[in-house]
Amino acid sequence: MSDLYDPNKKESDGPAPDPTSVSSAGGLPPGAPPPTPPANGAGGAPEPGLVADVVPNEEAERIPSPGQVNGTAEDRIRIGLWGAPRSGKTTYLTALPIAAMQYQRHNEGGWNISGMTHEANAFLAQGVELLTRQRAFPPASMGVQGMAWSVEGPEERDGLFRTRRPSFVLEIQDAAGEVFRHDHPQQPQLVGHLARSHGLIYLFDPVGDAQESTESLAYLDATLRQLIAQVRDRGELVNGRLPHHVSVCIAKFDHPDVFRPAVEAGWVVQDTVGSQLPRVPEDQSEKYFRWMCEEFRGSNARLVRDALYAAFDPRRISYYAASAVGFRLNPQHVFDYRDYVQPVAVDGTLRIRTSPVPINVMEPLIDLESRIHRDRRRGRKRR
């Protein structure tokens, strides 16, 4: 089985150059005499360690523009991805290109995601291969990896008389959940990225929250305190709160330990057309999160809700019942409540039974981009 791109594996660039030797670009150390020109003034082999002259009349190469390399400062959006261990952060990222492909099934227009580097493209391609052909979940992240993806959206109305086509570079960090603990050596690096981010995607895992080792509050509280301190020291708090837009994803909506209680509590409706997928209505999603924290999980989950409400402007938070792989559909590609569980254990490894249909994976990102765009139009830019 092919693995996803390893966020900790770095290609070796060889030993660092000796500053006292001739550089690989043909330069000379400070104070060295100029080279002796070749005999007869032209032609002949170059001196050892020097680069031959450029071929005459060859067109000079210009430096790449910022847009060619990594997007302009105006169109770059930094998104922080946050969640406890095994909350599904890497699976969420892996499912994003699939969700982008499928977006046009239920909405007008489609979205495309491509990597800004070879490594980012490899992560996307290998992730799609893993979920769709191998029907397997990606391995958990083991550190902190930054990625940049180009995101292109369909034309949409932007005001009364003009339209726009969303096109931006998404900068995102994929970090192991353990990094969010207060005693992890990489936590300062991660908190710095979150502080500089324009928006945050927070994955709340109701299944993992029931276990002490992955309880959400343990991976939220310390990071949130450091985040507030960094933003405060930069003078960027707004009315004492963090300025970020936040998408809270209540993860693993497809898991029977989450889905069945939500159905029995009356939070779930079902489409009557297409694949007849279940969903939590958009206007009920915040109440669904509150129910999840207060009644379904209780205990310290209530403090997760309270901490988010205290740290961020509630008007800047949106909520989604989400699943990276979705429900198992029957051969007619329709949801069947008698047999909807997607993951199944095969030889001790979880496999996906049918092609994934992500639920609310692309939508939180689209919503964040739209809100950040509105802020920029109103002149409220963040660094």
SVG drawing of the C-alpha trace seen along z (x, -y; Angstrom):
<svg xmlns="http://www.w3.org/2000/svg" viewBox="-38 -50 84 60">
<polyline fill="none" stroke="black" stroke-width="0.4" points="0.0,0.0 1.4,-3.4 1.7,-5.8 0.7,-9.5 3.4,-12.1 5.4,-11.9 5.2,-15.4 8.4,-14.7 10.5,-13.4 12.7,-16.1 14.8,-15.6 18.5,-16.2 20.0,-19.2 23.6,-18.0 26.1,-19.6 26.1,-23.4 28.5,-25.2 31.8,-26.4 31.7,-30.2 35.4,-30.3 35.1,-28.4 33.8,-29.3 30.0,-29.2 28.0,-26.8 26.8,-29.9 30.3,-30.7 31.0,-33.5 34.4,-34.1 35.2,-34.5 35.7,-38.0 39.1,-39.5 39.9,-36.9 41.5,-38.1 39.4,-37.9 39.9,-34.8 42.4,-34.9 40.4,-35.2 40.7,-32.3 43.4,-32.4 42.7,-34.5 40.0,-36.3 37.1,-34.0 36.2,-30.3 38.1,-27.5 37.2,-25.6 36.2,-27.6 38.5,-27.8 37.9,-24.9 35.1,-25.9 33.7,-28.6 30.5,-28.5 30.8,-28.9 29.4,-32.0 25.7,-32.1 25.2,-31.2 25.2,-34.4 21.7,-35.8 20.0,-33.4 16.9,-35.1 17.5,-36.1 15.3,-34.5 13.4,-36.8 12.7,-36.1 9.4,-34.4 6.6,-36.7 5.0,-36.1 1.8,-34.9 3.8,-32.2 5.4,-30.9 3.1,-31.1 0.4,-33.6 0.3,-37.3 -0.1,-38.5 -3.6,-39.6 -4.9,-36.2 -3.2,-34.1 -5.4,-32.8 -3.9,-31.1 -6.1,-28.5 -5.3,-26.8 -6.5,-23.2 -7.1,-22.3 -8.2,-19.2 -7.3,-16.4 -5.4,-13.2 -7.5,-11.0 -10.1,-13.7 -9.6,-13.2 -7.5,-16.2 -5.4,-14.4 -8.4,-12.5 -10.2,-15.8 -7.4,-17.2 -7.2,-14.0 -10.9,-14.2 -10.8,-17.9 -10.0,-17.3 -12.7,-14.6 -15.2,-17.0 -14.2,-19.7 -14.8,-17.2 -18.3,-16.3 -19.4,-19.8 -21.1,-20.5 -23.4,-17.5 -25.5,-19.5 -24.5,-23.1 -23.9,-25.4 -20.4,-25.2 -17.4,-23.3 -14.1,-23.8 -10.6,-22.7 -7.7,-22.2 -4.1,-21.7 -0.8,-21.8 1.6,-24.8 4.6,-22.4 5.5,-18.9 5.1,-17.7 1.6,-19.3 0.5,-17.7 1.8,-14.4 -0.2,-14.6 -3.4,-15.4 -2.9,-12.6 -1.8,-10.0 -4.7,-10.9 -7.3,-10.5 -5.7,-7.2 -5.8,-6.0 -9.5,-6.9 -11.0,-5.9 -9.0,-3.0 -7.3,-1.4 -10.4,-2.3 -8.1,-3.0 -7.6,-5.8 -4.4,-7.9 -2.0,-7.4 -2.1,-9.9 0.2,-12.9 3.4,-12.7 4.5,-16.4 3.8,-19.7 3.7,-20.2 2.9,-23.3 1.2,-23.0 0.0,-25.5 -2.8,-24.7 -4.3,-26.7 -8.1,-26.8 -10.3,-27.8 -14.0,-28.3 -17.0,-29.0 -18.2,-32.5 -20.5,-34.0 -22.3,-37.2 -20.3,-39.7 -22.7,-42.6 -25.6,-43.8 -23.9,-44.4 -20.6,-42.6 -19.4,-39.0 -16.2,-37.4 -14.5,-34.0 -12.9,-32.9 -9.3,-32.1 -6.8,-31.9 -3.8,-30.1 -4.7,-28.1 -1.9,-27.8 -2.6,-25.1 -0.8,-23.2 -1.3,-19.5 -0.2,-18.8 -0.4,-15.7 -3.0,-16.2 -0.4,-15.7 1.3,-19.0 -1.6,-20.9 -0.6,-19.8 1.1,-22.4 4.2,-20.4 4.9,-19.5 8.1,-21.1 6.5,-21.9 3.5,-23.7 5.0,-27.2 5.5,-26.7 1.9,-25.6 0.5,-28.4 2.4,-30.9 0.7,-29.6 -2.7,-29.8 -2.0,-33.3 -1.2,-34.4 -4.1,-32.6 -7.1,-34.4 -9.4,-31.5 -9.5,-28.3 -11.1,-24.9 -11.7,-23.3 -12.6,-19.5 -14.6,-18.4 -14.6,-14.6 -17.5,-13.4 -16.2,-9.8 -12.6,-10.6 -13.9,-13.1 -15.2,-10.2 -11.7,-8.8 -9.3,-10.4 -6.3,-10.3 -8.1,-12.2 -10.4,-14.4 -10.9,-17.6 -10.4,-20.1 -6.9,-18.8 -5.8,-19.8 -7.8,-23.1 -7.3,-24.9 -3.5,-25.4 -3.2,-26.2 -6.1,-28.6 -4.4,-30.5 -1.1,-30.8 -3.0,-31.9 -4.8,-34.7 -1.5,-35.8 0.3,-36.0 -2.5,-37.9 -2.8,-40.2 0.9,-41.0 0.5,-42.0 -2.4,-44.3 -4.8,-42.4 -7.5,-41.4 -10.9,-42.8 -13.0,-43.7 -10.9,-41.3 -11.5,-38.4 -9.5,-36.7 -10.2,-38.2 -10.3,-34.9 -13.2,-33.4 -13.9,-29.9 -15.6,-26.8 -16.4,-24.2 -16.8,-20.8 -18.6,-18.3 -16.7,-15.3 -17.6,-11.7 -21.3,-12.4 -21.4,-9.0 -20.3,-7.1 -23.2,-5.0 -22.3,-6.2 -22.9,-9.8 -25.4,-9.4 -28.0,-7.2 -28.3,-9.4 -28.6,-12.4 -31.4,-10.8 -33.2,-9.8 -32.9,-13.3 -34.5,-14.7 -31.5,-16.7 -31.3,-14.8 -33.4,-15.3 -33.0,-13.4 -33.0,-14.6 -35.8,-13.3 -33.9,-13.4 -30.6,-12.1 -28.7,-9.9 -31.2,-10.9 -28.4,-11.8 -29.1,-12.6 -27.9,-16.0 -28.3,-18.5 -30.1,-21.6 -27.8,-24.6 -30.0,-26.7 -29.8,-24.0 -26.1,-23.3 -25.1,-25.6 -27.9,-24.1 -26.7,-20.6 -23.2,-21.5 -24.5,-22.8 -26.6,-19.6 -23.5,-17.6 -21.5,-19.3 -24.1,-19.8 -26.3,-16.7 -24.7,-14.0 -21.1,-14.3 -21.4,-16.6 -18.6,-16.7 -15.6,-18.7 -17.2,-19.0 -19.3,-21.8 -16.0,-23.7 -15.0,-23.2 -18.2,-25.1 -17.6,-27.7 -14.0,-28.3 -14.8,-28.8 -17.6,-31.2 -15.4,-33.2 -12.3,-33.3 -14.0,-34.1 -16.8,-36.5 -19.8,-34.1 -20.9,-35.9 -17.6,-34.7 -18.2,-31.0 -20.1,-28.7 -21.0,-25.0 -21.1,-21.9 -22.0,-18.2 -19.2,-16.7 -17.8,-13.4 -14.7,-13.0 -15.8,-9.7 -19.6,-10.0 -22.1,-7.1 -22.1,-3.8 -24.6,-3.9 -26.4,-0.9 -25.8,0.3 -28.4,-2.3 -26.2,-5.0 -28.9,-5.7 -28.6,-6.0 -30.1,-3.0 -30.6,-3.3 -30.4,0.5 -26.7,0.5 -25.0,-2.9 -21.7,-2.3 -18.8,-3.1 -15.7,-1.8 -15.2,1.9 -12.3,3.8 -10.4,6.1 -7.5,8.0 -7.3,5.6 -7.3,2.5 -10.2,0.1 -11.3,0.0 -13.9,-2.1 -16.7,0.0 -17.8,-2.3 -16.4,-5.4 -16.3,-8.3 -19.0,-11.0 -17.6,-13.7 -20.1,-15.6 -19.4,-19.3 -15.7,-19.1 -15.5,-21.7 -18.3,-23.9 -16.4,-25.1 -13.5,-26.2 -15.7,-28.0 -17.5,-29.8 -14.2,-30.9 -12.9,-32.2 -16.2,-34.2 -16.1,-35.8 -12.4,-36.6 -13.0,-38.2 -15.8,-40.3 -13.5,-41.5 -10.8,-42.5 -13.3,-44.5 -14.3,-46.4 -10.6,-47.1 -10.1,-44.8 -7.0,-42.9 -4.9,-40.7 -1.2,-40.1"/>
</svg>
